[in-house]
C-alpha cells in the first residue's frame, strides 16, 4: 500500500507530516528524511490499530496533489 503524506515546516523547527487518508495519523522529525521514516512507522501503527479494532483500512485513492503557479497579485 502507498499513502500520500503532506510534510510541513514546523514553527519551532523541524518538520511534521499528516496522512490525509488516515485522519489522526501524524508524525514529526528534525529532517525531511526523519519525518518520512517516522511517518511510515506511524502509518504502520495506525493500520495495525485499525485491524485490531476490526475497522476498515482506508485506501489512498481519492487524493490529487498538484501545484499551481500564480503571478504577483496587484493590490
PDB file of N, CA, C and O in Angstrom:
ATOM      1  N   UNK A   1       0.846  -1.183   0.000  1.00  0.00           N
ATOM      2  CA  UNK A   1       0.000   0.000   0.000  1.00  0.00           C
ATOM      3  C   UNK A   1       0.889   1.242   0.000  1.00  0.00           C
ATOM      4  O   UNK A   1       2.001   1.229   0.526  1.00  0.00           O
ATOM      5  N   UNK A   2       0.393   2.271  -0.578  1.00  0.00           N
ATOM      6  CA  UNK A   2       1.064   3.568  -0.551  1.00  0.00           C
ATOM      7  C   UNK A   2       0.085   4.619  -0.055  1.00  0.00           C
ATOM      8  O   UNK A   2      -1.109   4.572  -0.353  1.00  0.00           O
ATOM      9  N   UNK A   3       0.612   5.565   0.705  1.00  0.00           N
ATOM     10  CA  UNK A   3      -0.198   6.663   1.215  1.00  0.00           C
ATOM     11  C   UNK A   3       0.469   7.994   0.905  1.00  0.00           C
ATOM     12  O   UNK A   3       1.692   8.121   0.969  1.00  0.00           O
ATOM     13  N   UNK A   4      -0.342   8.972   0.570  1.00  0.00           N
ATOM     14  CA  UNK A   4       0.127  10.339   0.371  1.00  0.00           C
ATOM     15  C   UNK A   4       0.378  10.953   1.738  1.00  0.00           C
ATOM     16  O   UNK A   4      -0.447  10.830   2.643  1.00  0.00           O
ATOM     17  N   UNK A   5       1.532  11.622   1.888  1.00  0.00           N
ATOM     18  CA  UNK A   5       1.780  12.369   3.116  1.00  0.00           C
ATOM     19  C   UNK A   5       2.057  13.821   2.738  1.00  0.00           C
ATOM     20  O   UNK A   5       2.623  14.100   1.681  1.00  0.00           O
ATOM     21  N   UNK A   6       1.660  14.720   3.594  1.00  0.00           N
ATOM     22  CA  UNK A   6       1.926  16.141   3.414  1.00  0.00           C
ATOM     23  C   UNK A   6       2.910  16.553   4.501  1.00  0.00           C
ATOM     24  O   UNK A   6       2.645  16.377   5.690  1.00  0.00           O
ATOM     25  N   UNK A   7       4.046  17.103   4.085  1.00  0.00           N
ATOM     26  CA  UNK A   7       5.086  17.491   5.022  1.00  0.00           C
ATOM     27  C   UNK A   7       5.083  19.006   5.151  1.00  0.00           C
ATOM     28  O   UNK A   7       5.078  19.727   4.153  1.00  0.00           O
ATOM     29  N   UNK A   8       5.085  19.477   6.388  1.00  0.00           N
ATOM     30  CA  UNK A   8       5.053  20.901   6.690  1.00  0.00           C
ATOM     31  C   UNK A   8       6.285  21.276   7.503  1.00  0.00           C
ATOM     32  O   UNK A   8       6.790  20.465   8.278  1.00  0.00           O
ATOM     33  N   UNK A   9       6.766  22.494   7.329  1.00  0.00           N
ATOM     34  CA  UNK A   9       7.803  23.002   8.213  1.00  0.00           C
ATOM     35  C   UNK A   9       7.145  23.342   9.541  1.00  0.00           C
ATOM     36  O   UNK A   9       6.087  23.971   9.570  1.00  0.00           O
ATOM     37  N   UNK A  10       7.763  22.932  10.631  1.00  0.00           N
ATOM     38  CA  UNK A  10       7.237  23.231  11.959  1.00  0.00           C
ATOM     39  C   UNK A  10       7.743  24.597  12.408  1.00  0.00           C
ATOM     40  O   UNK A  10       8.897  24.945  12.159  1.00  0.00           O
ATOM     41  N   UNK A  11       6.892  25.366  13.064  1.00  0.00           N
ATOM     42  CA  UNK A  11       7.263  26.702  13.539  1.00  0.00           C
ATOM     43  C   UNK A  11       8.472  26.658  14.470  1.00  0.00           C
ATOM     44  O   UNK A  11       9.321  27.549  14.435  1.00  0.00           O
ATOM     45  N   UNK A  12       8.550  25.617  15.304  1.00  0.00           N
ATOM     46  CA  UNK A  12       9.634  25.514  16.280  1.00  0.00           C
ATOM     47  C   UNK A  12      10.882  24.863  15.695  1.00  0.00           C
ATOM     48  O   UNK A  12      11.860  24.646  16.411  1.00  0.00           O
ATOM     49  N   UNK A  13      10.859  24.550  14.405  1.00  0.00           N
ATOM     50  CA  UNK A  13      11.978  23.884  13.740  1.00  0.00           C
ATOM     51  C   UNK A  13      11.610  22.452  13.404  1.00  0.00           C
ATOM     52  O   UNK A  13      10.706  21.876  14.010  1.00  0.00           O
ATOM     53  N   UNK A  14      12.295  21.892  12.459  1.00  0.00           N
ATOM     54  CA  UNK A  14      11.983  20.537  12.016  1.00  0.00           C
ATOM     55  C   UNK A  14      10.751  20.520  11.120  1.00  0.00           C
ATOM     56  O   UNK A  14      10.372  21.534  10.534  1.00  0.00           O
ATOM     57  N   UNK A  15      10.148  19.363  11.031  1.00  0.00           N
ATOM     58  CA  UNK A  15       9.018  19.158  10.132  1.00  0.00           C
ATOM     59  C   UNK A  15       7.973  18.284  10.805  1.00  0.00           C
ATOM     60  O   UNK A  15       8.268  17.559  11.755  1.00  0.00           O
ATOM     61  N   UNK A  16       6.752  18.362  10.301  1.00  0.00           N
ATOM     62  CA  UNK A  16       5.699  17.449  10.731  1.00  0.00           C
ATOM     63  C   UNK A  16       4.940  17.015   9.494  1.00  0.00           C
ATOM     64  O   UNK A  16       4.905  17.727   8.490  1.00  0.00           O
ATOM     65  N   UNK A  17       4.327  15.828   9.575  1.00  0.00           N
ATOM     66  CA  UNK A  17       3.615  15.277   8.420  1.00  0.00           C
ATOM     67  C   UNK A  17       2.246  14.779   8.833  1.00  0.00           C
ATOM     68  O   UNK A  17       2.025  14.358   9.969  1.00  0.00           O
ATOM     69  N   UNK A  18       1.336  14.841   7.879  1.00  0.00           N
ATOM     70  CA  UNK A  18      -0.013  14.312   8.071  1.00  0.00           C
ATOM     71  C   UNK A  18      -0.321  13.347   6.939  1.00  0.00           C
ATOM     72  O   UNK A  18       0.257  13.434   5.856  1.00  0.00           O
ATOM     73  N   UNK A  19      -1.235  12.430   7.202  1.00  0.00           N
ATOM     74  CA  UNK A  19      -1.642  11.430   6.223  1.00  0.00           C
ATOM     75  C   UNK A  19      -3.132  11.657   5.962  1.00  0.00           C
ATOM     76  O   UNK A  19      -3.966  11.206   6.747  1.00  0.00           O
ATOM     77  N   UNK A  20      -3.482  12.350   4.869  1.00  0.00           N
ATOM     78  CA  UNK A  20      -4.888  12.701   4.640  1.00  0.00           C
ATOM     79  C   UNK A  20      -5.853  11.518   4.625  1.00  0.00           C
ATOM     80  O   UNK A  20      -6.995  11.654   5.063  1.00  0.00           O
ATOM     81  N   UNK A  21      -5.420  10.372   4.132  1.00  0.00           N
ATOM     82  CA  UNK A  21      -6.314   9.211   4.059  1.00  0.00           C
ATOM     83  C   UNK A  21      -6.535   8.556   5.417  1.00  0.00           C
ATOM     84  O   UNK A  21      -7.462   7.763   5.585  1.00  0.00           O
ATOM     85  N   UNK A  22      -5.678   8.891   6.394  1.00  0.00           N
ATOM     86  CA  UNK A  22      -5.781   8.302   7.725  1.00  0.00           C
ATOM     87  C   UNK A  22      -5.930   9.422   8.753  1.00  0.00           C
ATOM     88  O   UNK A  22      -4.949   9.806   9.389  1.00  0.00           O
ATOM     89  N   UNK A  23      -7.124   9.944   8.921  1.00  0.00           N
ATOM     90  CA  UNK A  23      -7.330  11.047   9.858  1.00  0.00           C
ATOM     91  C   UNK A  23      -6.761  10.718  11.244  1.00  0.00           C
ATOM     92  O   UNK A  23      -6.995   9.640  11.791  1.00  0.00           O
ATOM     93  N   UNK A  24      -6.016  11.666  11.787  1.00  0.00           N
ATOM     94  CA  UNK A  24      -5.411  11.485  13.097  1.00  0.00           C
ATOM     95  C   UNK A  24      -4.019  10.888  13.044  1.00  0.00           C
ATOM     96  O   UNK A  24      -3.374  10.735  14.082  1.00  0.00           O
ATOM     97  N   UNK A  25      -3.541  10.547  11.847  1.00  0.00           N
ATOM     98  CA  UNK A  25      -2.203   9.966  11.701  1.00  0.00           C
ATOM     99  C   UNK A  25      -1.222  11.084  11.355  1.00  0.00           C
ATOM    100  O   UNK A  25      -1.254  11.638  10.256  1.00  0.00           O
ATOM    101  N   UNK A  26      -0.356  11.403  12.306  1.00  0.00           N
ATOM    102  CA  UNK A  26       0.629  12.473  12.169  1.00  0.00           C
ATOM    103  C   UNK A  26       1.974  11.977  12.676  1.00  0.00           C
ATOM    104  O   UNK A  26       2.038  10.993  13.413  1.00  0.00           O
ATOM    105  N   UNK A  27       3.052  12.655  12.283  1.00  0.00           N
ATOM    106  CA  UNK A  27       4.355  12.402  12.873  1.00  0.00           C
ATOM    107  C   UNK A  27       5.231  13.625  12.648  1.00  0.00           C
ATOM    108  O   UNK A  27       4.801  14.607  12.043  1.00  0.00           O
ATOM    109  N   UNK A  28       6.463  13.556  13.140  1.00  0.00           N
ATOM    110  CA  UNK A  28       7.364  14.696  13.018  1.00  0.00           C
ATOM    111  C   UNK A  28       8.802  14.209  12.972  1.00  0.00           C
ATOM    112  O   UNK A  28       9.077  13.026  13.171  1.00  0.00           O
ATOM    113  N   UNK A  29       9.722  15.142  12.706  1.00  0.00           N
ATOM    114  CA  UNK A  29      11.138  14.814  12.712  1.00  0.00           C
ATOM    115  C   UNK A  29      11.962  16.075  12.544  1.00  0.00           C
ATOM    116  O   UNK A  29      11.435  17.133  12.200  1.00  0.00           O
ATOM    117  N   UNK A  30      13.251  15.959  12.785  1.00  0.00           N
ATOM    118  CA  UNK A  30      14.153  17.101  12.638  1.00  0.00           C
ATOM    119  C   UNK A  30      14.479  17.376  11.175  1.00  0.00           C
ATOM    120  O   UNK A  30      14.714  18.525  10.803  1.00  0.00           O
ATOM    121  N   UNK A  31      14.496  16.327  10.331  1.00  0.00           N
ATOM    122  CA  UNK A  31      14.770  16.465   8.901  1.00  0.00           C
ATOM    123  C   UNK A  31      13.598  15.878   8.120  1.00  0.00           C
ATOM    124  O   UNK A  31      12.751  15.181   8.679  1.00  0.00           O
ATOM    125  N   UNK A  32      13.561  16.171   6.821  1.00  0.00           N
ATOM    126  CA  UNK A  32      12.513  15.594   5.973  1.00  0.00           C
ATOM    127  C   UNK A  32      12.637  14.074   5.978  1.00  0.00           C
ATOM    128  O   UNK A  32      11.633  13.368   6.071  1.00  0.00           O
ATOM    129  N   UNK A  33      13.859  13.573   5.878  1.00  0.00           N
ATOM    130  CA  UNK A  33      14.071  12.127   5.838  1.00  0.00           C
ATOM    131  C   UNK A  33      13.589  11.458   7.128  1.00  0.00           C
ATOM    132  O   UNK A  33      12.941  10.413   7.087  1.00  0.00           O
ATOM    133  N   UNK A  34      13.912  12.070   8.276  1.00  0.00           N
ATOM    134  CA  UNK A  34      13.466  11.532   9.558  1.00  0.00           C
ATOM    135  C   UNK A  34      11.945  11.596   9.664  1.00  0.00           C
ATOM    136  O   UNK A  34      11.317  10.678  10.191  1.00  0.00           O
ATOM    137  N   UNK A  35      11.362  12.667   9.169  1.00  0.00           N
ATOM    138  CA  UNK A  35       9.907  12.814   9.195  1.00  0.00           C
ATOM    139  C   UNK A  35       9.244  11.734   8.356  1.00  0.00           C
ATOM    140  O   UNK A  35       8.232  11.165   8.765  1.00  0.00           O
ATOM    141  N   UNK A  36       9.801  11.446   7.192  1.00  0.00           N
ATOM    142  CA  UNK A  36       9.249  10.387   6.331  1.00  0.00           C
ATOM    143  C   UNK A  36       9.344   9.032   7.035  1.00  0.00           C
ATOM    144  O   UNK A  36       8.374   8.274   7.053  1.00  0.00           O
ATOM    145  N   UNK A  37      10.502   8.727   7.611  1.00  0.00           N
ATOM    146  CA  UNK A  37      10.679   7.448   8.312  1.00  0.00           C
ATOM    147  C   UNK A  37       9.714   7.335   9.491  1.00  0.00           C
ATOM    148  O   UNK A  37       9.099   6.288   9.691  1.00  0.00           O
ATOM    149  N   UNK A  38       9.579   8.403  10.269  1.00  0.00           N
ATOM    150  CA  UNK A  38       8.675   8.388  11.414  1.00  0.00           C
ATOM    151  C   UNK A  38       7.219   8.269  10.976  1.00  0.00           C
ATOM    152  O   UNK A  38       6.415   7.619  11.645  1.00  0.00           O
ATOM    153  N   UNK A  39       6.883   8.897   9.853  1.00  0.00           N
ATOM    154  CA  UNK A  39       5.508   8.836   9.347  1.00  0.00           C
ATOM    155  C   UNK A  39       5.192   7.444   8.832  1.00  0.00           C
ATOM    156  O   UNK A  39       4.067   6.969   8.990  1.00  0.00           O
ATOM    157  N   UNK A  40       6.165   6.781   8.219  1.00  0.00           N
ATOM    158  CA  UNK A  40       5.963   5.394   7.785  1.00  0.00           C
ATOM    159  C   UNK A  40       5.625   4.524   8.987  1.00  0.00           C
ATOM    160  O   UNK A  40       4.702   3.711   8.930  1.00  0.00           O
ATOM    161  N   UNK A  41       6.370   4.695  10.074  1.00  0.00           N
ATOM    162  CA  UNK A  41       6.101   3.938  11.297  1.00  0.00           C
ATOM    163  C   UNK A  41       4.718   4.275  11.854  1.00  0.00           C
ATOM    164  O   UNK A  41       3.994   3.387  12.304  1.00  0.00           O
ATOM    165  N   UNK A  42       4.352   5.563  11.824  1.00  0.00           N
ATOM    166  CA  UNK A  42       3.031   5.982  12.312  1.00  0.00           C
ATOM    167  C   UNK A  42       1.912   5.358  11.483  1.00  0.00           C
ATOM    168  O   UNK A  42       0.889   4.947  12.031  1.00  0.00           O
ATOM    169  N   UNK A  43       2.101   5.284  10.171  1.00  0.00           N
ATOM    170  CA  UNK A  43       1.094   4.670   9.289  1.00  0.00           C
ATOM    171  C   UNK A  43       0.942   3.190   9.643  1.00  0.00           C
ATOM    172  O   UNK A  43      -0.174   2.686   9.770  1.00  0.00           O
ATOM    173  N   UNK A  44       2.068   2.504   9.801  1.00  0.00           N
ATOM    174  CA  UNK A  44       2.013   1.077  10.128  1.00  0.00           C
ATOM    175  C   UNK A  44       1.293   0.843  11.459  1.00  0.00           C
ATOM    176  O   UNK A  44       0.484  -0.078  11.573  1.00  0.00           O
ATOM    177  N   UNK A  45       1.582   1.663  12.453  1.00  0.00           N
ATOM    178  CA  UNK A  45       0.913   1.528  13.752  1.00  0.00           C
ATOM    179  C   UNK A  45      -0.569   1.859  13.662  1.00  0.00           C
ATOM    180  O   UNK A  45      -1.401   1.190  14.275  1.00  0.00           O
ATOM    181  N   UNK A  46      -0.897   2.902  12.891  1.00  0.00           N
ATOM    182  CA  UNK A  46      -2.291   3.312  12.713  1.00  0.00           C
ATOM    183  C   UNK A  46      -3.095   2.168  12.076  1.00  0.00           C
ATOM    184  O   UNK A  46      -4.189   1.837  12.533  1.00  0.00           O
ATOM    185  N   UNK A  47      -2.535   1.575  11.019  1.00  0.00           N
ATOM    186  CA  UNK A  47      -3.219   0.472  10.336  1.00  0.00           C
ATOM    187  C   UNK A  47      -3.340  -0.733  11.262  1.00  0.00           C
ATOM    188  O   UNK A  47      -4.371  -1.406  11.269  1.00  0.00           O
ATOM    189  N   UNK A  48      -2.297  -1.011  12.045  1.00  0.00           N
ATOM    190  CA  UNK A  48      -2.338  -2.118  12.994  1.00  0.00           C
ATOM    191  C   UNK A  48      -3.481  -1.934  13.995  1.00  0.00           C
ATOM    192  O   UNK A  48      -4.195  -2.886  14.310  1.00  0.00           O
ATOM    193  N   UNK A  49      -3.650  -0.713  14.489  1.00  0.00           N
ATOM    194  CA  UNK A  49      -4.740  -0.420  15.435  1.00  0.00           C
ATOM    195  C   UNK A  49      -6.101  -0.578  14.779  1.00  0.00           C
ATOM    196  O   UNK A  49      -7.033  -1.096  15.393  1.00  0.00           O
ATOM    197  N   UNK A  50      -6.220  -0.130  13.527  1.00  0.00           N
ATOM    198  CA  UNK A  50      -7.487  -0.296  12.811  1.00  0.00           C
ATOM    199  C   UNK A  50      -7.828  -1.772  12.660  1.00  0.00           C
ATOM    200  O   UNK A  50      -8.978  -2.173  12.835  1.00  0.00           O
ATOM    201  N   UNK A  51      -6.811  -2.586  12.330  1.00  0.00           N
ATOM    202  CA  UNK A  51      -7.037  -4.026  12.179  1.00  0.00           C
ATOM    203  C   UNK A  51      -7.471  -4.653  13.503  1.00  0.00           C
ATOM    204  O   UNK A  51      -8.392  -5.468  13.532  1.00  0.00           O
ATOM    205  N   UNK A  52      -6.809  -4.273  14.599  1.00  0.00           N
ATOM    206  CA  UNK A  52      -7.168  -4.810  15.919  1.00  0.00           C
ATOM    207  C   UNK A  52      -8.609  -4.491  16.284  1.00  0.00           C
ATOM    208  O   UNK A  52      -9.293  -5.283  16.932  1.00  0.00           O
ATOM    209  N   UNK A  53      -9.061  -3.302  15.849  1.00  0.00           N
ATOM    210  CA  UNK A  53     -10.431  -2.878  16.141  1.00  0.00           C
ATOM    211  C   UNK A  53     -11.417  -3.349  15.075  1.00  0.00           C
ATOM    212  O   UNK A  53     -12.591  -2.981  15.109  1.00  0.00           O
ATOM    213  N   UNK A  54     -10.947  -4.157  14.133  1.00  0.00           N
ATOM    214  CA  UNK A  54     -11.770  -4.696  13.044  1.00  0.00           C
ATOM    215  C   UNK A  54     -12.425  -3.575  12.231  1.00  0.00           C
ATOM    216  O   UNK A  54     -13.567  -3.695  11.788  1.00  0.00           O
ATOM    217  N   UNK A  55     -11.678  -2.492  12.047  1.00  0.00           N
ATOM    218  CA  UNK A  55     -12.178  -1.373  11.246  1.00  0.00           C
ATOM    219  C   UNK A  55     -11.607  -1.453   9.836  1.00  0.00           C
ATOM    220  O   UNK A  55     -10.576  -2.082   9.600  1.00  0.00           O
ATOM    221  N   UNK A  56     -12.290  -0.810   8.917  1.00  0.00           N
ATOM    222  CA  UNK A  56     -11.864  -0.785   7.522  1.00  0.00           C
ATOM    223  C   UNK A  56     -10.561   0.009   7.385  1.00  0.00           C
ATOM    224  O   UNK A  56     -10.382   1.041   8.032  1.00  0.00           O
ATOM    225  N   UNK A  57      -9.661  -0.481   6.540  1.00  0.00           N
ATOM    226  CA  UNK A  57      -8.396   0.214   6.267  1.00  0.00           C
ATOM    227  C   UNK A  57      -8.640   1.142   5.073  1.00  0.00           C
ATOM    228  O   UNK A  57      -8.861   0.663   3.961  1.00  0.00           O
ATOM    229  N   UNK A  58      -8.604   2.452   5.283  1.00  0.00           N
ATOM    230  CA  UNK A  58      -8.846   3.381   4.176  1.00  0.00           C
ATOM    231  C   UNK A  58      -7.750   3.276   3.113  1.00  0.00           C
ATOM    232  O   UNK A  58      -6.569   3.137   3.431  1.00  0.00           O
ATOM    233  N   UNK A  59      -8.158   3.345   1.868  1.00  0.00           N
ATOM    234  CA  UNK A  59      -7.206   3.385   0.768  1.00  0.00           C
ATOM    235  C   UNK A  59      -6.927   4.834   0.412  1.00  0.00           C
ATOM    236  O   UNK A  59      -7.741   5.721   0.671  1.00  0.00           O
ATOM    237  N   UNK A  60      -5.789   5.057  -0.173  1.00  0.00           N
ATOM    238  CA  UNK A  60      -5.401   6.413  -0.583  1.00  0.00           C
ATOM    239  C   UNK A  60      -5.615   6.525  -2.084  1.00  0.00           C
ATOM    240  O   UNK A  60      -4.658   6.540  -2.859  1.00  0.00           O
ATOM    241  N   UNK A  61      -6.879   6.604  -2.489  1.00  0.00           N
ATOM    242  CA  UNK A  61      -7.163   6.678  -3.915  1.00  0.00           C
ATOM    243  C   UNK A  61      -8.028   7.882  -4.281  1.00  0.00           C
ATOM    244  O   UNK A  61      -8.529   7.972  -5.402  1.00  0.00           O
ATOM    245  N   UNK A  62      -8.201   8.799  -3.345  1.00  0.00           N
ATOM    246  CA  UNK A  62      -9.069   9.943  -3.605  1.00  0.00           C
ATOM    247  C   UNK A  62      -8.330  11.275  -3.589  1.00  0.00           C
ATOM    248  O   UNK A  62      -8.960  12.330  -3.664  1.00  0.00           O
ATOM    249  N   UNK A  63      -6.988  11.242  -3.491  1.00  0.00           N
ATOM    250  CA  UNK A  63      -6.248  12.495  -3.365  1.00  0.00           C
ATOM    251  C   UNK A  63      -5.464  12.796  -4.623  1.00  0.00           C
ATOM    252  O   UNK A  63      -4.811  11.924  -5.198  1.00  0.00           O
ATOM    253  N   UNK A  64      -5.542  14.041  -5.036  1.00  0.00           N
ATOM    254  CA  UNK A  64      -4.747  14.541  -6.148  1.00  0.00           C
ATOM    255  C   UNK A  64      -3.930  15.701  -5.598  1.00  0.00           C
ATOM    256  O   UNK A  64      -4.481  16.689  -5.114  1.00  0.00           O
ATOM    257  N   UNK A  65      -2.622  15.570  -5.678  1.00  0.00           N
ATOM    258  CA  UNK A  65      -1.735  16.622  -5.210  1.00  0.00           C
ATOM    259  C   UNK A  65      -1.178  17.333  -6.440  1.00  0.00           C
ATOM    260  O   UNK A  65      -0.674  16.695  -7.364  1.00  0.00           O
ATOM    261  N   UNK A  66      -1.272  18.629  -6.440  1.00  0.00           N
ATOM    262  CA  UNK A  66      -0.796  19.404  -7.581  1.00  0.00           C
ATOM    263  C   UNK A  66      -0.267  20.736  -7.078  1.00  0.00           C
ATOM    264  O   UNK A  66      -0.525  21.128  -5.941  1.00  0.00           O
ATOM    265  N   UNK A  67       0.469  21.423  -7.928  1.00  0.00           N
ATOM    266  CA  UNK A  67       0.955  22.764  -7.619  1.00  0.00           C
ATOM    267  C   UNK A  67       0.442  23.689  -8.705  1.00  0.00           C
ATOM    268  O   UNK A  67       0.318  23.306  -9.868  1.00  0.00           O
ATOM    269  N   UNK A  68       0.150  24.906  -8.303  1.00  0.00           N
ATOM    270  CA  UNK A  68      -0.324  25.931  -9.233  1.00  0.00           C
ATOM    271  C   UNK A  68       0.557  27.158  -9.090  1.00  0.00           C
ATOM    272  O   UNK A  68       0.740  27.676  -7.988  1.00  0.00           O
ATOM    273  N   UNK A  69       1.100  27.619 -10.201  1.00  0.00           N
ATOM    274  CA  UNK A  69       1.922  28.817 -10.186  1.00  0.00           C
ATOM    275  C   UNK A  69       1.022  30.009 -10.512  1.00  0.00           C
ATOM    276  O   UNK A  69       0.277  29.980 -11.492  1.00  0.00           O
ATOM    277  N   UNK A  70       1.094  31.056  -9.687  1.00  0.00           N
ATOM    278  CA  UNK A  70       0.341  32.266  -9.931  1.00  0.00           C
ATOM    279  C   UNK A  70       1.308  33.444  -9.993  1.00  0.00           C
ATOM    280  O   UNK A  70       2.378  33.424  -9.385  1.00  0.00           O
ATOM    281  N   UNK A  71       0.917  34.443 -10.721  1.00  0.00           N
ATOM    282  CA  UNK A  71       1.733  35.643 -10.814  1.00  0.00           C
ATOM    283  C   UNK A  71       1.505  36.519  -9.588  1.00  0.00           C
ATOM    284  O   UNK A  71       0.682  36.210  -8.726  1.00  0.00           O
ATOM    285  N   UNK A  72       2.242  37.603  -9.532  1.00  0.00           N
ATOM    286  CA  UNK A  72       2.083  38.553  -8.445  1.00  0.00           C
ATOM    287  C   UNK A  72       0.701  39.185  -8.533  1.00  0.00           C
ATOM    288  O   UNK A  72       0.257  39.599  -9.603  1.00  0.00           O
ATOM    289  N   UNK A  73       0.040  39.251  -7.400  1.00  0.00           N
ATOM    290  CA  UNK A  73      -1.291  39.835  -7.345  1.00  0.00           C
ATOM    291  C   UNK A  73      -1.151  41.316  -6.983  1.00  0.00           C
ATOM    292  O   UNK A  73      -0.615  41.661  -5.930  1.00  0.00           O
ATOM    293  N   UNK A  74      -1.637  42.173  -7.862  1.00  0.00           N
ATOM    294  CA  UNK A  74      -1.575  43.618  -7.602  1.00  0.00           C
ATOM    295  C   UNK A  74      -2.686  44.003  -6.642  1.00  0.00           C
ATOM    296  O   UNK A  74      -3.792  43.468  -6.720  1.00  0.00           O
ATOM    297  N   UNK A  75      -2.397  44.928  -5.739  1.00  0.00           N
ATOM    298  CA  UNK A  75      -3.438  45.360  -4.815  1.00  0.00           C
ATOM    299  C   UNK A  75      -3.920  46.741  -5.162  1.00  0.00           C
ATOM    300  O   UNK A  75      -4.803  47.275  -4.490  1.00  0.00           O
TER     301      UNK A  75
END
